[in-house]
Amino acid sequence: MFGIGMPELIIILVIILIIFGAGKLPEIGAGMGKAIRNFKGESDEEEKKDPEKIEEEKKE
């Protein structure tokens, strides 16, 4: 996963825990989950569009 091993992940998680605190972590996780779902939904919709419409939008 991106060349990151277990020790690096643990260090990153500890730093995030120190910066944001344990109370904010669920809120941050929920926000990231919503953002990923929105991004995935938009990319799925983009694939369903006609290729001609996509080209027209890029030109604008």
PDB file of N, CA, C and O in Angstrom:
ATOM      1  N   MET A   1       0.846  -1.190   0.000  1.00  0.00           N
ATOM      2  CA  MET A   1       0.000   0.000   0.000  1.00  0.00           C
ATOM      3  C   MET A   1       0.880   1.239   0.000  1.00  0.00           C
ATOM      4  O   MET A   1       1.297   1.692   1.066  1.00  0.00           O
ATOM      5  N   PHE A   2       1.166   1.785  -1.143  1.00  0.00           N
ATOM      6  CA  PHE A   2       1.940   3.006  -1.317  1.00  0.00           C
ATOM      7  C   PHE A   2       3.344   2.905  -0.743  1.00  0.00           C
ATOM      8  O   PHE A   2       3.969   3.933  -0.483  1.00  0.00           O
ATOM      9  N   GLY A   3       3.854   1.707  -0.539  1.00  0.00           N
ATOM     10  CA  GLY A   3       5.193   1.537  -0.010  1.00  0.00           C
ATOM     11  C   GLY A   3       5.308   1.901   1.463  1.00  0.00           C
ATOM     12  O   GLY A   3       6.407   2.155   1.957  1.00  0.00           O
ATOM     13  N   ILE A   4       4.181   1.928   2.167  1.00  0.00           N
ATOM     14  CA  ILE A   4       4.191   2.266   3.594  1.00  0.00           C
ATOM     15  C   ILE A   4       4.033   0.972   4.373  1.00  0.00           C
ATOM     16  O   ILE A   4       3.098   0.204   4.149  1.00  0.00           O
ATOM     17  N   GLY A   5       4.954   0.744   5.286  1.00  0.00           N
ATOM     18  CA  GLY A   5       4.904  -0.463   6.094  1.00  0.00           C
ATOM     19  C   GLY A   5       4.139  -0.239   7.388  1.00  0.00           C
ATOM     20  O   GLY A   5       3.649   0.859   7.651  1.00  0.00           O
ATOM     21  N   MET A   6       4.043  -1.275   8.182  1.00  0.00           N
ATOM     22  CA  MET A   6       3.306  -1.218   9.439  1.00  0.00           C
ATOM     23  C   MET A   6       3.898  -0.200  10.422  1.00  0.00           C
ATOM     24  O   MET A   6       3.132   0.535  11.044  1.00  0.00           O
ATOM     25  N   PRO A   7       5.222  -0.120  10.591  1.00  0.00           N
ATOM     26  CA  PRO A   7       5.760   0.870  11.539  1.00  0.00           C
ATOM     27  C   PRO A   7       5.421   2.313  11.136  1.00  0.00           C
ATOM     28  O   PRO A   7       5.126   3.147  11.991  1.00  0.00           O
ATOM     29  N   GLU A   8       5.466   2.598   9.838  1.00  0.00           N
ATOM     30  CA  GLU A   8       5.143   3.948   9.385  1.00  0.00           C
ATOM     31  C   GLU A   8       3.678   4.279   9.642  1.00  0.00           C
ATOM     32  O   GLU A   8       3.350   5.388  10.064  1.00  0.00           O
ATOM     33  N   LEU A   9       2.788   3.300   9.383  1.00  0.00           N
ATOM     34  CA  LEU A   9       1.363   3.518   9.634  1.00  0.00           C
ATOM     35  C   LEU A   9       1.084   3.784  11.109  1.00  0.00           C
ATOM     36  O   LEU A   9       0.279   4.651  11.449  1.00  0.00           O
ATOM     37  N   ILE A  10       1.748   3.041  11.975  1.00  0.00           N
ATOM     38  CA  ILE A  10       1.555   3.224  13.415  1.00  0.00           C
ATOM     39  C   ILE A  10       2.019   4.611  13.833  1.00  0.00           C
ATOM     40  O   ILE A  10       1.339   5.282  14.609  1.00  0.00           O
ATOM     41  N   ILE A  11       3.159   5.046  13.332  1.00  0.00           N
ATOM     42  CA  ILE A  11       3.669   6.382  13.665  1.00  0.00           C
ATOM     43  C   ILE A  11       2.704   7.459  13.187  1.00  0.00           C
ATOM     44  O   ILE A  11       2.428   8.412  13.916  1.00  0.00           O
ATOM     45  N   ILE A  12       2.187   7.313  11.961  1.00  0.00           N
ATOM     46  CA  ILE A  12       1.237   8.294  11.419  1.00  0.00           C
ATOM     47  C   ILE A  12      -0.031   8.327  12.269  1.00  0.00           C
ATOM     48  O   ILE A  12      -0.537   9.404  12.584  1.00  0.00           O
ATOM     49  N   LEU A  13      -0.546   7.158  12.640  1.00  0.00           N
ATOM     50  CA  LEU A  13      -1.760   7.110  13.455  1.00  0.00           C
ATOM     51  C   LEU A  13      -1.549   7.724  14.837  1.00  0.00           C
ATOM     52  O   LEU A  13      -2.441   8.394  15.358  1.00  0.00           O
ATOM     53  N   VAL A  14      -0.391   7.506  15.429  1.00  0.00           N
ATOM     54  CA  VAL A  14      -0.091   8.102  16.736  1.00  0.00           C
ATOM     55  C   VAL A  14      -0.020   9.620  16.624  1.00  0.00           C
ATOM     56  O   VAL A  14      -0.544  10.329  17.483  1.00  0.00           O
ATOM     57  N   ILE A  15       0.618  10.122  15.579  1.00  0.00           N
ATOM     58  CA  ILE A  15       0.704  11.571  15.378  1.00  0.00           C
ATOM     59  C   ILE A  15      -0.691  12.168  15.192  1.00  0.00           C
ATOM     60  O   ILE A  15      -0.999  13.210  15.769  1.00  0.00           O
ATOM     61  N   ILE A  16      -1.534  11.515  14.393  1.00  0.00           N
ATOM     62  CA  ILE A  16      -2.903  11.996  14.189  1.00  0.00           C
ATOM     63  C   ILE A  16      -3.671  11.984  15.504  1.00  0.00           C
ATOM     64  O   ILE A  16      -4.423  12.916  15.793  1.00  0.00           O
ATOM     65  N   LEU A  17      -3.490  10.948  16.294  1.00  0.00           N
ATOM     66  CA  LEU A  17      -4.157  10.859  17.589  1.00  0.00           C
ATOM     67  C   LEU A  17      -3.718  11.993  18.507  1.00  0.00           C
ATOM     68  O   LEU A  17      -4.543  12.569  19.217  1.00  0.00           O
ATOM     69  N   ILE A  18      -2.435  12.316  18.500  1.00  0.00           N
ATOM     70  CA  ILE A  18      -1.917  13.400  19.337  1.00  0.00           C
ATOM     71  C   ILE A  18      -2.463  14.750  18.873  1.00  0.00           C
ATOM     72  O   ILE A  18      -2.852  15.578  19.697  1.00  0.00           O
ATOM     73  N   ILE A  19      -2.495  14.973  17.567  1.00  0.00           N
ATOM     74  CA  ILE A  19      -2.925  16.268  17.033  1.00  0.00           C
ATOM     75  C   ILE A  19      -4.424  16.486  17.241  1.00  0.00           C
ATOM     76  O   ILE A  19      -4.825  17.541  17.732  1.00  0.00           O
ATOM     77  N   PHE A  20      -5.247  15.520  16.882  1.00  0.00           N
ATOM     78  CA  PHE A  20      -6.691  15.714  16.896  1.00  0.00           C
ATOM     79  C   PHE A  20      -7.370  15.205  18.160  1.00  0.00           C
ATOM     80  O   PHE A  20      -8.465  15.662  18.485  1.00  0.00           O
ATOM     81  N   GLY A  21      -6.772  14.300  18.864  1.00  0.00           N
ATOM     82  CA  GLY A  21      -7.394  13.737  20.052  1.00  0.00           C
ATOM     83  C   GLY A  21      -8.336  12.603  19.701  1.00  0.00           C
ATOM     84  O   GLY A  21      -8.772  12.470  18.558  1.00  0.00           O
ATOM     85  N   ALA A  22      -8.641  11.796  20.687  1.00  0.00           N
ATOM     86  CA  ALA A  22      -9.464  10.610  20.463  1.00  0.00           C
ATOM     87  C   ALA A  22     -10.908  10.974  20.132  1.00  0.00           C
ATOM     88  O   ALA A  22     -11.580  10.228  19.420  1.00  0.00           O
ATOM     89  N   GLY A  23     -11.393  12.097  20.631  1.00  0.00           N
ATOM     90  CA  GLY A  23     -12.787  12.482  20.405  1.00  0.00           C
ATOM     91  C   GLY A  23     -13.081  12.886  18.974  1.00  0.00           C
ATOM     92  O   GLY A  23     -14.198  12.693  18.494  1.00  0.00           O
ATOM     93  N   LYS A  24     -12.105  13.438  18.291  1.00  0.00           N
ATOM     94  CA  LYS A  24     -12.317  13.919  16.923  1.00  0.00           C
ATOM     95  C   LYS A  24     -12.109  12.838  15.866  1.00  0.00           C
ATOM     96  O   LYS A  24     -12.564  13.003  14.734  1.00  0.00           O
ATOM     97  N   LEU A  25     -11.442  11.749  16.199  1.00  0.00           N
ATOM     98  CA  LEU A  25     -11.139  10.726  15.203  1.00  0.00           C
ATOM     99  C   LEU A  25     -12.378  10.146  14.513  1.00  0.00           C
ATOM    100  O   LEU A  25     -12.339   9.956  13.298  1.00  0.00           O
ATOM    101  N   PRO A  26     -13.477   9.853  15.226  1.00  0.00           N
ATOM    102  CA  PRO A  26     -14.661   9.355  14.515  1.00  0.00           C
ATOM    103  C   PRO A  26     -15.228  10.378  13.526  1.00  0.00           C
ATOM    104  O   PRO A  26     -15.682  10.013  12.442  1.00  0.00           O
ATOM    105  N   GLU A  27     -15.201  11.656  13.903  1.00  0.00           N
ATOM    106  CA  GLU A  27     -15.692  12.702  13.006  1.00  0.00           C
ATOM    107  C   GLU A  27     -14.813  12.792  11.759  1.00  0.00           C
ATOM    108  O   GLU A  27     -15.320  12.930  10.646  1.00  0.00           O
ATOM    109  N   ILE A  28     -13.520  12.714  11.944  1.00  0.00           N
ATOM    110  CA  ILE A  28     -12.591  12.779  10.810  1.00  0.00           C
ATOM    111  C   ILE A  28     -12.805  11.572   9.898  1.00  0.00           C
ATOM    112  O   ILE A  28     -12.844  11.716   8.676  1.00  0.00           O
ATOM    113  N   GLY A  29     -12.942  10.394  10.482  1.00  0.00           N
ATOM    114  CA  GLY A  29     -13.177   9.186   9.694  1.00  0.00           C
ATOM    115  C   GLY A  29     -14.482   9.257   8.913  1.00  0.00           C
ATOM    116  O   GLY A  29     -14.540   8.856   7.750  1.00  0.00           O
ATOM    117  N   ALA A  30     -15.526   9.767   9.553  1.00  0.00           N
ATOM    118  CA  ALA A  30     -16.816   9.884   8.869  1.00  0.00           C
ATOM    119  C   ALA A  30     -16.714  10.881   7.714  1.00  0.00           C
ATOM    120  O   ALA A  30     -17.255  10.643   6.634  1.00  0.00           O
ATOM    121  N   GLY A  31     -16.026  11.987   7.942  1.00  0.00           N
ATOM    122  CA  GLY A  31     -15.851  12.984   6.883  1.00  0.00           C
ATOM    123  C   GLY A  31     -15.068  12.430   5.709  1.00  0.00           C
ATOM    124  O   GLY A  31     -15.409  12.686   4.554  1.00  0.00           O
ATOM    125  N   MET A  32     -14.028  11.677   5.997  1.00  0.00           N
ATOM    126  CA  MET A  32     -13.236  11.079   4.924  1.00  0.00           C
ATOM    127  C   MET A  32     -14.062  10.038   4.166  1.00  0.00           C
ATOM    128  O   MET A  32     -13.961   9.938   2.943  1.00  0.00           O
ATOM    129  N   GLY A  33     -14.873   9.268   4.882  1.00  0.00           N
ATOM    130  CA  GLY A  33     -15.730   8.272   4.234  1.00  0.00           C
ATOM    131  C   GLY A  33     -16.740   8.922   3.296  1.00  0.00           C
ATOM    132  O   GLY A  33     -16.971   8.436   2.189  1.00  0.00           O
ATOM    133  N   LYS A  34     -17.343  10.029   3.747  1.00  0.00           N
ATOM    134  CA  LYS A  34     -18.294  10.752   2.897  1.00  0.00           C
ATOM    135  C   LYS A  34     -17.597  11.301   1.662  1.00  0.00           C
ATOM    136  O   LYS A  34     -18.136  11.237   0.558  1.00  0.00           O
ATOM    137  N   ALA A  35     -16.404  11.838   1.849  1.00  0.00           N
ATOM    138  CA  ALA A  35     -15.668  12.400   0.716  1.00  0.00           C
ATOM    139  C   ALA A  35     -15.330  11.316  -0.310  1.00  0.00           C
ATOM    140  O   ALA A  35     -15.447  11.540  -1.515  1.00  0.00           O
ATOM    141  N   ILE A  36     -14.918  10.163   0.163  1.00  0.00           N
ATOM    142  CA  ILE A  36     -14.576   9.059  -0.750  1.00  0.00           C
ATOM    143  C   ILE A  36     -15.824   8.577  -1.483  1.00  0.00           C
ATOM    144  O   ILE A  36     -15.778   8.313  -2.685  1.00  0.00           O
ATOM    145  N   ARG A  37     -16.958   8.460  -0.750  1.00  0.00           N
ATOM    146  CA  ARG A  37     -18.201   8.037  -1.400  1.00  0.00           C
ATOM    147  C   ARG A  37     -18.646   9.043  -2.451  1.00  0.00           C
ATOM    148  O   ARG A  37     -19.074   8.654  -3.537  1.00  0.00           O
ATOM    149  N   ASN A  38     -18.548  10.336  -2.139  1.00  0.00           N
ATOM    150  CA  ASN A  38     -18.930  11.363  -3.106  1.00  0.00           C
ATOM    151  C   ASN A  38     -18.033  11.310  -4.336  1.00  0.00           C
ATOM    152  O   ASN A  38     -18.512  11.413  -5.465  1.00  0.00           O
ATOM    153  N   PHE A  39     -16.751  11.150  -4.118  1.00  0.00           N
ATOM    154  CA  PHE A  39     -15.816  11.073  -5.238  1.00  0.00           C
ATOM    155  C   PHE A  39     -16.126   9.863  -6.110  1.00  0.00           C
ATOM    156  O   PHE A  39     -16.147   9.959  -7.337  1.00  0.00           O
ATOM    157  N   LYS A  40     -16.365   8.724  -5.466  1.00  0.00           N
ATOM    158  CA  LYS A  40     -16.672   7.508  -6.209  1.00  0.00           C
ATOM    159  C   LYS A  40     -17.985   7.659  -6.972  1.00  0.00           C
ATOM    160  O   LYS A  40     -18.089   7.230  -8.121  1.00  0.00           O
ATOM    161  N   GLY A  41     -18.984   8.266  -6.339  1.00  0.00           N
ATOM    162  CA  GLY A  41     -20.265   8.480  -7.003  1.00  0.00           C
ATOM    163  C   GLY A  41     -20.137   9.385  -8.206  1.00  0.00           C
ATOM    164  O   GLY A  41     -20.740   9.125  -9.248  1.00  0.00           O
ATOM    165  N   GLU A  42     -19.357  10.450  -8.077  1.00  0.00           N
ATOM    166  CA  GLU A  42     -19.148  11.364  -9.197  1.00  0.00           C
ATOM    167  C   GLU A  42     -18.395  10.689 -10.331  1.00  0.00           C
ATOM    168  O   GLU A  42     -18.714  10.900 -11.501  1.00  0.00           O
ATOM    169  N   SER A  43     -17.403   9.880  -9.996  1.00  0.00           N
ATOM    170  CA  SER A  43     -16.646   9.207 -11.052  1.00  0.00           C
ATOM    171  C   SER A  43     -17.512   8.163 -11.753  1.00  0.00           C
ATOM    172  O   SER A  43     -17.370   7.955 -12.958  1.00  0.00           O
ATOM    173  N   ASP A  44     -18.414   7.497 -11.008  1.00  0.00           N
ATOM    174  CA  ASP A  44     -19.333   6.542 -11.628  1.00  0.00           C
ATOM    175  C   ASP A  44     -20.291   7.253 -12.571  1.00  0.00           C
ATOM    176  O   ASP A  44     -20.572   6.761 -13.664  1.00  0.00           O
ATOM    177  N   GLU A  45     -20.793   8.412 -12.152  1.00  0.00           N
ATOM    178  CA  GLU A  45     -21.687   9.184 -13.009  1.00  0.00           C
ATOM    179  C   GLU A  45     -20.962   9.662 -14.259  1.00  0.00           C
ATOM    180  O   GLU A  45     -21.540   9.697 -15.345  1.00  0.00           O
ATOM    181  N   GLU A  46     -19.709  10.026 -14.102  1.00  0.00           N
ATOM    182  CA  GLU A  46     -18.908  10.504 -15.232  1.00  0.00           C
ATOM    183  C   GLU A  46     -18.749   9.402 -16.275  1.00  0.00           C
ATOM    184  O   GLU A  46     -18.765   9.678 -17.475  1.00  0.00           O
ATOM    185  N   GLU A  47     -18.596   8.169 -15.833  1.00  0.00           N
ATOM    186  CA  GLU A  47     -18.443   7.046 -16.749  1.00  0.00           C
ATOM    187  C   GLU A  47     -19.738   6.770 -17.510  1.00  0.00           C
ATOM    188  O   GLU A  47     -19.699   6.280 -18.639  1.00  0.00           O
ATOM    189  N   LYS A  48     -20.876   7.077 -16.906  1.00  0.00           N
ATOM    190  CA  LYS A  48     -22.164   6.809 -17.531  1.00  0.00           C
ATOM    191  C   LYS A  48     -22.526   7.851 -18.588  1.00  0.00           C
ATOM    192  O   LYS A  48     -23.372   7.597 -19.445  1.00  0.00           O
ATOM    193  N   LYS A  49     -21.890   9.020 -18.531  1.00  0.00           N
ATOM    194  CA  LYS A  49     -22.192  10.077 -19.492  1.00  0.00           C
ATOM    195  C   LYS A  49     -21.714   9.683 -20.886  1.00  0.00           C
ATOM    196  O   LYS A  49     -20.846   8.826 -21.050  1.00  0.00           O
ATOM    197  N   ASP A  50     -22.304  10.332 -21.876  1.00  0.00           N
ATOM    198  CA  ASP A  50     -21.859  10.133 -23.244  1.00  0.00           C
ATOM    199  C   ASP A  50     -20.471  10.725 -23.419  1.00  0.00           C
ATOM    200  O   ASP A  50     -20.190  11.788 -22.866  1.00  0.00           O
ATOM    201  N   PRO A  51     -19.608  10.079 -24.164  1.00  0.00           N
ATOM    202  CA  PRO A  51     -18.269  10.623 -24.401  1.00  0.00           C
ATOM    203  C   PRO A  51     -18.309  12.009 -25.057  1.00  0.00           C
ATOM    204  O   PRO A  51     -17.434  12.836 -24.800  1.00  0.00           O
ATOM    205  N   GLU A  52     -19.315  12.270 -25.899  1.00  0.00           N
ATOM    206  CA  GLU A  52     -19.420  13.576 -26.551  1.00  0.00           C
ATOM    207  C   GLU A  52     -19.691  14.674 -25.530  1.00  0.00           C
ATOM    208  O   GLU A  52     -19.134  15.767 -25.637  1.00  0.00           O
ATOM    209  N   LYS A  53     -20.540  14.398 -24.542  1.00  0.00           N
ATOM    210  CA  LYS A  53     -20.845  15.392 -23.512  1.00  0.00           C
ATOM    211  C   LYS A  53     -19.608  15.692 -22.672  1.00  0.00           C
ATOM    212  O   LYS A  53     -19.380  16.840 -22.291  1.00  0.00           O
ATOM    213  N   ILE A  54     -18.821  14.681 -22.384  1.00  0.00           N
ATOM    214  CA  ILE A  54     -17.608  14.868 -21.590  1.00  0.00           C
ATOM    215  C   ILE A  54     -16.649  15.787 -22.339  1.00  0.00           C
ATOM    216  O   ILE A  54     -16.061  16.688 -21.740  1.00  0.00           O
ATOM    217  N   GLU A  55     -16.489  15.571 -23.631  1.00  0.00           N
ATOM    218  CA  GLU A  55     -15.598  16.414 -24.439  1.00  0.00           C
ATOM    219  C   GLU A  55     -16.109  17.853 -24.484  1.00  0.00           C
ATOM    220  O   GLU A  55     -15.314  18.791 -24.436  1.00  0.00           O
ATOM    221  N   GLU A  56     -17.426  18.036 -24.577  1.00  0.00           N
ATOM    222  CA  GLU A  56     -17.999  19.377 -24.597  1.00  0.00           C
ATOM    223  C   GLU A  56     -17.736  20.092 -23.288  1.00  0.00           C
ATOM    224  O   GLU A  56     -17.418  21.282 -23.288  1.00  0.00           O
ATOM    225  N   GLU A  57     -17.863  19.385 -22.166  1.00  0.00           N
ATOM    226  CA  GLU A  57     -17.631  19.990 -20.858  1.00  0.00           C
ATOM    227  C   GLU A  57     -16.162  20.369 -20.698  1.00  0.00           C
ATOM    228  O   GLU A  57     -15.858  21.390 -20.081  1.00  0.00           O
ATOM    229  N   LYS A  58     -15.264  19.585 -21.230  1.00  0.00           N
ATOM    230  CA  LYS A  58     -13.835  19.880 -21.122  1.00  0.00           C
ATOM    231  C   LYS A  58     -13.485  21.133 -21.915  1.00  0.00           C
ATOM    232  O   LYS A  58     -12.609  21.899 -21.512  1.00  0.00           O
ATOM    233  N   LYS A  59     -14.162  21.343 -23.037  1.00  0.00           N
ATOM    234  CA  LYS A  59     -13.880  22.513 -23.883  1.00  0.00           C
ATOM    235  C   LYS A  59     -14.340  23.799 -23.233  1.00  0.00           C
ATOM    236  O   LYS A  59     -13.762  24.858 -23.475  1.00  0.00           O
ATOM    237  N   GLU A  60     -15.376  23.719 -22.408  1.00  0.00           N
ATOM    238  CA  GLU A  60     -15.929  24.920 -21.755  1.00  0.00           C
ATOM    239  C   GLU A  60     -15.080  25.376 -20.663  1.00  0.00           C
ATOM    240  O   GLU A  60     -15.396  26.370 -20.009  1.00  0.00           O
TER     241      GLU A  60
END
